[in-house]
Amino acid sequence: MEEGRLAYRVRTAEANDATALRDAITTTLAHPDHEGRRESYRGAASRGDILILERYDRAAHDWQVAGFVECHMRVDDNLSIRDVGTTGDEPQTGVVRYLLDQAFNSFKPVESQVKIRRDASTWLEIFQAIPGFYLEGEEYRRPHYWTIWRWDRQRAKEAEQAQRPAHQAQRPRPPRPPVPPGPNPGGFQRGPAPSGPDVPFRRGPGPGGGGPAPSGPRRGGPGGPFRRGPGPGRSNGPAPRGPRPAGSGGPARPPGPRSSGPPSRPTNPR
């Protein structure tokens, strides 16, 4: 597997890679105190139990060793991690986690097991931070105590879900449409009336929209008497005075102004 953009690749080591591994790797899980070094990688490499991580040196135009993981797949689908190593004086956390991910993706185990020395604090911190690993027990092999760590696939899924933020775990709810106003048959709605002692009462718009009320005759009823509207061709003003037609009330009244005083008495003819 190659990653050209990052210039890294992971492949299965071969027997002729033993010398490059021994020269490049300086810290391993099996020898965390730098007091001893692994004698040979040839046997594990020839069995195909070593995955090697290489980075491309653009100046030298060559692939160089960056780390390795030695693991063996048992018949019960349990992956036994026997050793992990990186370059440098201290183990590189990113390299270790990347190699373990590649091993899990390649072998697809149900469980996995690794043994770490109890005084190797850096290695313990690395495996404690990987989802799915938990402490199973301890054993003593002279002259050191070794802790036994186990990895479970189901436990790894649960740990990854627990580490997700709460806002990513919950799906956002879609926005709800506004609620339409309820029907009001046979009536109209009044707006909120202004409050205060200085605000006069104002009638709201009738059914059919706002604006001034249309002029014209008003129906009789409990609301008030009948009011005559302007006739055809007349403006909204007072009705002009004129002769009143004759009818049951008496003769017609001649046009003209009326005097304000009492009528004059006719003289008696003599």
C-alpha positions as CSV (number, residue, x, y, z in Angstrom):
1,M,0.0,0.0,0.0
2,E,1.5,3.3,-1.1
3,E,0.5,6.9,-0.2
4,G,2.3,9.0,-2.8
5,R,1.2,12.4,-1.4
6,L,2.6,11.6,2.1
7,A,5.4,9.4,0.7
8,Y,4.7,6.5,3.1
9,R,4.0,2.9,2.4
10,V,3.3,-0.3,4.4
11,R,4.3,-3.7,3.1
12,T,5.1,-7.2,4.3
13,A,8.8,-7.5,5.3
14,E,11.0,-10.1,3.6
15,A,14.1,-11.9,4.9
16,N,16.5,-9.5,3.2
17,D,14.9,-6.6,5.2
18,A,16.4,-7.9,8.5
19,T,19.6,-5.8,8.2
20,A,17.7,-2.5,7.4
21,L,15.4,-3.1,10.4
22,R,18.2,-3.7,12.8
23,D,20.1,-0.6,11.7
24,A,17.1,1.8,11.7
25,I,15.0,0.7,14.7
26,T,16.3,2.0,18.0
27,T,13.3,1.5,20.4
28,T,11.0,-1.5,20.6
29,L,8.2,-2.8,22.8
30,A,10.2,-5.9,23.7
31,H,13.2,-3.8,24.8
32,P,11.9,-0.4,26.1
33,D,14.9,0.5,28.2
34,H,17.6,0.5,25.4
35,E,19.6,-2.0,27.5
36,G,19.4,-4.6,24.8
37,R,18.5,-5.0,21.2
38,R,16.8,-7.6,19.2
39,E,19.2,-10.1,17.8
40,S,17.5,-10.8,14.5
41,Y,14.4,-10.1,12.4
42,R,15.1,-12.7,9.8
43,G,12.9,-15.5,11.2
44,A,9.8,-13.4,11.7
45,A,10.3,-11.7,8.3
46,S,10.6,-15.0,6.5
47,R,7.3,-16.2,8.1
48,G,5.5,-13.0,6.9
49,D,4.8,-11.9,10.5
50,I,6.3,-8.4,10.1
51,L,4.6,-5.3,8.6
52,I,7.1,-2.6,7.8
53,L,6.4,1.1,7.4
54,E,8.7,3.0,5.0
55,R,9.0,6.6,4.1
56,Y,10.4,8.0,0.9
57,D,13.5,10.1,1.1
58,R,13.3,12.6,-1.8
59,A,16.9,13.7,-1.4
60,A,18.3,10.2,-1.5
61,H,15.5,8.8,-3.8
62,D,15.2,5.8,-1.7
63,W,12.7,4.1,0.8
64,Q,13.8,4.1,4.4
65,V,12.5,2.2,7.4
66,A,10.2,4.2,9.8
67,G,8.8,1.4,11.9
68,F,7.5,-2.2,12.1
69,V,5.0,-4.4,13.9
70,E,5.4,-8.1,14.4
71,C,2.1,-10.0,14.9
72,H,0.9,-13.5,14.4
73,M,-2.7,-14.6,13.6
74,R,-3.8,-17.6,15.6
75,V,-6.5,-20.2,14.5
76,D,-9.0,-18.7,16.9
77,D,-8.9,-15.3,15.1
78,N,-6.8,-13.8,17.9
79,L,-4.0,-11.5,16.7
80,S,-1.0,-11.8,19.0
81,I,1.1,-8.6,18.9
82,R,4.7,-9.7,19.7
83,D,6.7,-6.5,19.1
84,V,6.5,-3.0,17.8
85,G,9.4,-0.6,17.0
86,T,10.1,2.9,15.6
87,T,13.1,5.1,14.9
88,G,14.3,7.6,17.4
89,D,15.1,7.4,21.2
90,E,11.4,7.4,22.1
91,P,8.5,5.5,20.5
92,Q,6.6,7.6,18.0
93,T,2.9,7.5,18.9
94,G,1.6,8.2,15.4
95,V,3.8,5.5,13.8
96,V,2.7,2.9,16.4
97,R,-1.0,3.7,15.9
98,Y,-0.8,3.7,12.2
99,L,1.0,0.3,12.1
100,L,-1.6,-1.2,14.5
101,D,-4.5,0.1,12.3
102,Q,-2.8,-1.5,9.3
103,A,-2.5,-4.8,11.1
104,F,-6.1,-4.8,12.2
105,N,-7.3,-3.9,8.7
106,S,-5.1,-6.6,7.1
107,F,-5.8,-9.6,9.5
108,K,-9.3,-8.5,10.7
109,P,-9.1,-10.2,14.1
110,V,-11.9,-10.6,16.5
111,E,-9.6,-10.1,19.5
112,S,-5.9,-9.1,20.0
113,Q,-3.4,-9.4,22.8
114,V,-0.2,-7.6,23.7
115,K,2.2,-7.8,26.7
116,I,3.9,-4.6,27.9
117,R,6.4,-4.2,30.7
118,R,5.0,-2.6,33.8
119,D,7.8,0.0,34.0
120,A,7.5,1.0,30.3
121,S,5.3,4.1,30.9
122,T,5.5,5.5,27.4
123,W,4.3,2.3,25.8
124,L,1.5,1.9,28.4
125,E,0.2,5.4,27.6
126,I,0.2,4.7,23.9
127,F,-1.9,1.5,24.2
128,Q,-4.2,3.0,26.9
129,A,-5.2,5.7,24.4
130,I,-6.1,3.3,21.6
131,P,-9.9,2.5,21.6
132,G,-10.6,-1.2,22.4
133,F,-7.6,-2.0,24.6
134,Y,-8.1,-2.8,28.3
135,L,-5.9,-4.3,31.0
136,E,-6.6,-8.0,31.5
137,G,-3.9,-9.0,34.0
138,E,-0.2,-9.3,34.9
139,E,2.4,-12.0,34.8
140,Y,6.0,-12.2,36.1
141,R,8.9,-13.2,33.9
142,R,12.3,-12.7,35.4
143,P,13.4,-10.1,36.0
144,H,10.3,-7.9,35.1
145,Y,6.5,-7.8,35.5
146,W,4.5,-7.7,32.3
147,T,1.0,-6.3,31.9
148,I,-1.4,-8.2,29.6
149,W,-3.6,-6.0,27.4
150,R,-6.5,-7.2,25.3
151,W,-8.3,-5.6,22.4
152,D,-11.9,-6.4,21.5
153,R,-13.6,-5.3,18.3
154,Q,-17.0,-4.6,20.0
155,R,-15.3,-2.7,22.8
156,A,-13.4,-0.6,20.2
157,K,-16.7,0.4,18.5
158,E,-18.3,1.4,21.8
159,A,-15.2,3.4,22.8
160,E,-15.2,5.3,19.5
161,Q,-18.9,6.1,19.8
162,A,-18.4,7.4,23.3
163,Q,-15.5,9.7,22.2
164,R,-17.7,11.4,19.5
165,P,-19.0,14.8,20.5
166,A,-22.7,15.0,21.5
167,H,-23.6,17.3,18.6
168,Q,-22.3,14.8,16.1
169,A,-24.1,11.8,17.7
170,Q,-27.5,13.6,17.6
171,R,-29.0,14.3,14.2
172,P,-30.2,17.9,13.7
173,R,-33.9,18.3,13.5
174,P,-35.3,19.9,10.3
175,P,-37.0,23.3,10.7
176,R,-40.7,23.2,11.1
177,P,-43.1,25.3,8.9
178,P,-45.0,28.1,10.5
179,V,-48.5,27.2,11.8
180,P,-51.2,28.8,9.6
181,P,-53.9,30.9,11.4
182,G,-57.1,29.0,12.2
183,P,-60.3,29.7,10.1
184,N,-62.8,32.3,11.3
185,P,-65.9,31.9,9.1
186,G,-68.5,34.7,9.1
187,G,-66.4,37.3,11.0
188,F,-63.3,39.3,10.9
189,Q,-60.2,39.6,13.1
190,R,-59.4,42.8,15.0
191,G,-55.8,43.8,15.5
192,P,-54.5,44.5,19.0
193,A,-56.0,47.7,20.3
194,P,-53.6,50.4,21.5
195,S,-53.8,51.0,25.2
196,G,-53.6,54.2,27.2
197,P,-55.8,57.0,28.3
198,D,-54.9,59.3,25.4
199,V,-55.6,56.9,22.6
200,P,-59.2,57.2,21.2
201,F,-61.2,54.2,20.2
202,R,-60.8,53.3,16.5
203,R,-62.8,50.7,14.6
204,G,-60.8,48.1,12.7
205,P,-61.3,47.2,9.1
206,G,-64.3,45.3,8.1
207,P,-64.4,42.0,6.2
208,G,-62.8,42.5,2.8
209,G,-59.8,44.7,3.7
210,G,-58.8,48.0,5.1
211,G,-59.6,51.5,3.9
212,P,-62.5,54.0,4.5
213,A,-66.1,52.6,4.5
214,P,-68.0,53.1,1.2
215,S,-70.5,55.9,1.1
216,G,-74.2,55.1,0.4
217,P,-77.4,54.3,2.1
218,R,-77.1,52.3,5.3
219,R,-79.5,49.5,6.1
220,G,-82.0,50.1,8.8
221,G,-81.8,48.0,11.9
222,P,-80.8,48.1,15.5
223,G,-77.7,50.1,14.5
224,G,-79.5,53.3,13.5
225,P,-82.2,54.9,11.2
226,F,-82.2,54.9,7.5
227,R,-80.0,57.5,5.9
228,R,-80.5,58.8,2.4
229,G,-77.5,58.9,0.3
230,P,-76.7,61.3,-2.6
231,G,-78.8,60.9,-5.6
232,P,-77.6,60.1,-9.1
233,G,-75.5,62.9,-10.5
234,R,-75.2,64.8,-7.2
235,S,-72.3,65.5,-4.9
236,N,-72.2,64.8,-1.2
237,G,-73.7,68.1,-0.1
238,P,-77.0,69.4,1.3
239,A,-80.1,68.9,-0.8
240,P,-81.2,72.0,-2.7
241,R,-84.4,73.7,-1.7
242,G,-87.3,73.8,-4.3
243,P,-91.0,73.5,-4.8
244,R,-92.7,70.7,-3.0
245,P,-95.1,68.6,-5.1
246,A,-98.7,68.7,-4.3
247,G,-100.2,65.9,-2.5
248,S,-102.4,65.0,0.3
249,G,-100.9,67.6,2.5
250,G,-102.3,70.6,0.4
251,P,-101.5,72.8,-2.5
252,A,-98.0,73.3,-3.7
253,R,-95.9,76.0,-2.2
254,P,-94.6,78.6,-4.6
255,P,-90.9,78.9,-4.9
256,G,-89.1,81.8,-3.3
257,P,-88.0,82.9,0.1
258,R,-90.3,82.8,3.0
259,S,-90.8,85.8,5.3
260,S,-89.9,85.3,8.9
261,G,-92.7,87.5,10.3
262,P,-96.5,86.7,10.7
263,P,-98.7,86.8,7.6
264,S,-100.4,90.1,6.8
265,R,-104.2,90.4,7.3
266,P,-106.2,91.2,4.2
267,T,-108.1,94.5,4.2
268,N,-111.9,94.4,4.3
269,P,-113.4,95.8,1.1
270,R,-115.9,98.4,1.7
